[in-house]
Amino acid sequence: MSWADCGFDSAGRPIGYAHAAVCDHEGCDKKIDRGLSYACGGMHGVDEHGCEKYFCQEHLSETIAEYGRFYNVCDSCGKELVESGEWEMDHSEGCLVRVPTEWEEDELYE
């Protein structure tokens, strides 16, 4: 199996960059594929960052930074991450970053 044809998502839609699709944002009809570059969170399926949907670049507009890696997520997932209290906008970097835990902050200042 290659990234071109990765199987099916939970809605039964074929996933992988070989499969033409339309942006999952309501009302958007931009043509995309169901490859990783359009996957919310950067990977197929639901995970800690993404929602298993696929979006054009306009609707995959929130960037998160974690452990030196960057992921794009949809507006809804970005909002949910911030509302969880575990993520915040780093305006100097222009992306969402994880809020340091109390012990991480203590390590920073020792």
Buried (B, 14 or more C-beta within 10 A) or exposed (E): EEEEBBEBBEEEBBBBBBBEBEBBBEEEEBEBBBBBEBBBBBBBBBBEBBBBBBBBEEBBBBBBBBEEEEBBBBBBBBEBBBEEEEBEBEEEEEBBBBEEEEEEEEEEEE
